[in-house]
Amino acid sequence: MSNKTSVKSTALEQRVSLGQDGVGPWLMQIITRYGLLLLCIALVILFSLTTTSFASMLTVQAILSSKSKIALLALAATIPMIVGKIDLNVGFGIVLWHILAITLQVQYGFSWQMAVLTVLVLSALYGLLNGILVALADIDSFVATLGSGTVLYAVALWHSGGRQIVGDLPDAFIALHHTEIYGIPIVAFYVLIVAIILWLITEHTPLGRCMYAVGGNPAAARLNGISVNRFTIGAFIASSVLTGFSGVLIAAEQGVGQASVGMDYLLPALVGAFLGSTTIRPGRVNVWGTVVGIAILAIGIAGIQQFGGEFWVEPLFNGATLLLSITLAGYAQRRRLLNQKAVQRSQAASAENNNQKAINPSSGAQP
């Protein structure tokens, strides 16, 4: 199977100057980069004015508590996307990881610390397996993670026997999710910490620059001495570990292990990651864009539900937003390719002109 990139990590990132390019192009750049963020703020204002209960601390707590796991999974999906791959196990993985976090304590007598550590280690090994399938076995990432994820789901069904796993869990384990700091759910701080760490790594370290190089053009990255396979495998490991941690939080939240949990998280996590590539740094998969994408989903769904939206509104909203985000990302990629071709033609013309001047210096002189 050919080694094709599942999703581009970069697209057009124009640098428009107000002084050189004028107000129009500069304003268009601001709208393109921060349009979703402005829309997010506008939605908050709209729902606050039209629904009095929306602008309450209770609503904020409910949104942060319910959507923070999705935000963590979206960030997990963002990591492979940076190197040009898609990891579907952000949905499949948490099925087994949250069940395992509970059964290790309830049925096998593990301490909660050892149970959490075991889940993280196993999720890292599972990420290594996916990375090997994609990087070394040369299987398309969508196919590889769909296949391995389905197997993982089957293992979860076998391990749980298709039944709910219920038992007494330590208060300290439950507190991993239910603790509040100054009225803010602790899971929101997990998202903030993970986002800052990923942002620092991807945007301000050589490691991050190499990841974007691999996602932008694997062949060119390989020619420049970057180990494409190593960065690809590492991205899948990091994504899987973060997914495992999210599974632990889901176990701490629900206190019950069941195989039906998981698929509801897959679509919104991918939507957030794709939608994030259309904002902050348009066409480029980026951490803060993913956070804004999840915020749009969370605020939009919460507001619609408070208007009396039916139970089917959330999947409809997620699906429509996914189509929109992929369309916008594809548009940005096409603009990037057109821009690259224009730059290459300009550079080729400039080089040819310089060569002509070098061959015939008097050709450019005035008579």
N, C-alpha and C positions, 0 to 999 in steps of 0.2 A: 504494500500500500504506500502511496506516495506520501512524503512528509510535507503536508500542507498546513499552513497556519490557519487555525480556526477563527481567529478574530485579530484584527490589527490592533496594536497597542497605541499607535500614534496616528494622527491625521493632521490636517492643516492647523498650524498654530501661528497665525499671522501676528506680526508685531506692527501695529499701526500707531503712528505718532500724531497727536493732535496738531502740532505745529507744521509737520510736513505733509500730512495726508488730508487735513481738514476735519471739520466737525462731523460730517456725514459718515465717513469710514470709521472714525474713532468711536462714534456713538453706536454704530453697528457692531463693533468689536465688543463694547461694553455689554450690549444686549445679548450677544451671542455667548459671552463668557458667564455673565451673571444673571441671565434671564430667568433660569429656574430658581435661583436664590431669591430674586425679586418676586417671582410667582409664589414662592413659599411664604414670603412675608405678606403678600397680598391675600393669600388664602387665610392666613391667621387673622388678619384684620377683618376680612369678609365674614368668616364664621363667628368671630367674636362679636361683631355688630348684629348679626342676624340670629345668633343662638346664644343667649346669655350664659347657659351652662358650659359653653365651650371655653370661655375665658376664665376657667377656674383651675385651681391647683389640683383638684381631683382629676380633671381631664388630662392635665400635663403628666401627672403621675401614671395614669392609665396608659397613655401613649408611650411614655418612656419604658414602662415595665413590659408592655406587650411587644413593642417593636425593636427593643434593643437586641434581642436574640437574632432577629432578622438582619439588623444592621451588622452584627458580628459575622453572620453568614455571608452577607453581601461583601464585606471586606475580605472574607476568606475567598470568595469567588473572584475578587479583584486581583489577587496576587497572581494566579495563573494567567489571567487576561493580560497582565502587563507583559508576560513573555509570549503572548499570542495564543494561549490555549484556553479551553473551557473545561471547568471541573464541575460535573453534575453531582458530585458526592456531597456538596453542601446541603443537598436534600436527602440523598440516600444515607449518608454517613450517620447523621444524628439519630436515625432510627435505632441502629445497633448501639451507638455510644451512650445514649441516655438509658436504654435498657440495661446495658452492662454496668453502668455506674450504680444502678440500684441493686441488681442481682448479686454483684460482688459483695455488697454490704449485707443484704438480707439473707442470701442463701449460702454464701461462702465465708462469712464472718470477717471480711476485710474491714479495716478501719476506713473512715471516709477519705482520709488523706491518701492511703494506699490505693483505694479504688479510683480516685481521681488520677493519680499518677499512672496507674495501669492503663486507664482509658487513653491518656495522652500518649503514652508509649506505643500502644497498639495503633492508635490513629496515625502516629508518625510512620510506623512500619507500613501501614496501609497506603499512606501517601507516597512512600518510597516505591511500593509496588506499582501504583498508577504512573509515577514518573518514569519508571523503567519501561512500562508498556508503551508510553507515548514517545519517550526520547530514544530508547534503545531498540524496542521492537518495532518502532516506526508506525504505530497505529494512531489514527486520528484521535485527538483528545476527546471529542464528543462520543465516538464509538467506544473508546477504551473505558471512559468513566461511566457510560451508560451500562456497559456489560458488567464491569466490576461492581458497580453500585447495585445492580439487580441481584448479583450473587450475595452482596453484603445484606441486602434486604431479606433474602432467603435464609441467611445465617441467623438474622434477628428473629425471624419466624420460628426457626428450629430451636433457637436458644430459649425463647419465651414460651414455646409450645402453643403459640397463637393465643395465649391468655395474658391478662393483665398481671404485672408483677407488683405486689403490694406488700408493704412491711413497714416496721418502725425505722425511721431514719434519724440519725443524730441531729440535734438542733443546730450544731455548727455547720453541718452540710446544708440544711434548709436555709441557713442564714446567708449562704453564698448568693442566693437570689433575693431573698425577702428583706434584707437589711436596707435601711434608708439612711442617708447622710444629709442632714439639714432638709429633710422632706423629699429628697431626690432619691429614687431607687438606685441601689448600688450598681445595677447592671448598666445604667447610663454612664457611669464612670468607667466601667470596663470598656465600653465603646470608645470613649474619649481617649483613654490610655492607649488602646490598640491603634486607633486612628493616628495619634501623634507619633507613635513608634514607626508605623508603616510610612507615614509621610516623611519623617526624617530619613528613613532608610532609602526610600524610592526617589526622593527629590534632592537629597543632600549628601549622598555617599556614592563612591564609585560602584558599589554593588547595585544600587538603583539604576545608575546610568547604563550599566551592562544589561540589566533586565530589560530596560526600554529598548536598547540596541537589539537584543535578541527578538523582542516582539515586533520591532519595526522592520527588520530585515535580517533574518537568521543567517543567510548566506554571507552577507557583508560582515556581520558580527563574527562569524567563524573565520573569515579571511583576516580579520583584525586581531586574531588570537584569543577571542572570547570562547570559552567552553560552553557551547549552546546546550549540550546535554546536561551539564552540571547545573546550570541555572534553571533549566526546565524541571529537572528532578527536584531541586531545592524548592522551587515554587509550589510544586504539588505537596511536598512534605509540610511546608509552612501552612498551606491552605487546609490540609487535613488535620493538623494539630489544632488550628483555630476552630475548625468544625467540631473536633472532639471536645474542646472546651465549651462550645455552645451547647453540645449535647449534655454535658455535666450540668450546665445552668438550667436546661429544660427539665432534667431529672430533679434538681433542687426545687424548681418551681412547682412541678406537678406532684412529685412524690409517688408517682405511679409510672411503671414502665409498660408501654404498649406499642405494638408495631404499626398502629394506625397513625402515629405521630411521625412527621417528617416531610411528607410530600407537600403539605400546606406551606412549608417554608421555602421550598425550592424555587417556585416561580417568583415570589416577591424579592428573594435574594438576588436572582439573576436580573430581574427588572431594575433593581437599585443599582447594580454594577453597570449594566448597559446604559441606563439613564444618566449615571454619573459621568460617562464618557462624553456627554453632550454639554457639560457645563464646567465652569471654573477654568478648565483647559480643554476646550472643545475638540472632540475627536481623539483625545488622548485619555486612556484609562487612568484615573487618578483617585486618590484616597478621599479628598474632601468632596469631589464630585459625587462619589458613591454615597457619602453621608448625606449630602443634599438630596440625592435621588431617593433615599429611604425616607427622609423627612417629608418630601412631597407626597409619597405614598401614604405615610402615616397620617399626615394632617388632612389630606384629601379624603381618605376613607373615614377617618374619625368625624370629619365635618358632615359628610354625606349621611353617615349613620345617624348622627344627631338630628338630621333633617327628616329622619324616618325611613332611610333606605332599607331595602330588604336584605336578607342574608346573602343573596347572590350578588350583591353590589361589589363586594371586595374582589372575588375572582374576576368579575367583569372589568373592574377598574385596573387590576393588575395585568390582565391580558391585553387590554387596549393600550395601556402605557408601555408594555413591552414592545408591541408592534411599532408604536410611535418612536420609542427610544432607538430601536434597531434601524428604523428609517432615517432618523437624524444622524446616527453614527455612520451609516452607509453614505449619506450625503457628504458628511465631513471627510470621509476617506476618499471619495471621488474628487472632491475639491483639492485634497492634498496631492493626489496623483497628478491632476492637471497642473497644479502649482509646481510640482517637481519637474514635470516635463518642460514647462515654460522656463524654469531656471536653468535646466540642462541645455536647452536650445540657446539661451542667452549666453551661457558660459562657452558653448561650442563656437558661437559666432564671434565672441570676444577673443577666444584663443586663435581662431582662424585669422582674424584681423591683425592680431599681434604678430602672427607668423608672417603675414604678408609684409608688414612693416619691417620685420627683421630681415626678410629676403631683399626687399627693395626700399631702403630707408627714405629715398627721395620721393616715394609715391605719395607720402602724406604731406609733402612740403607745398607751399603756395608758390605759384609761378611768379 
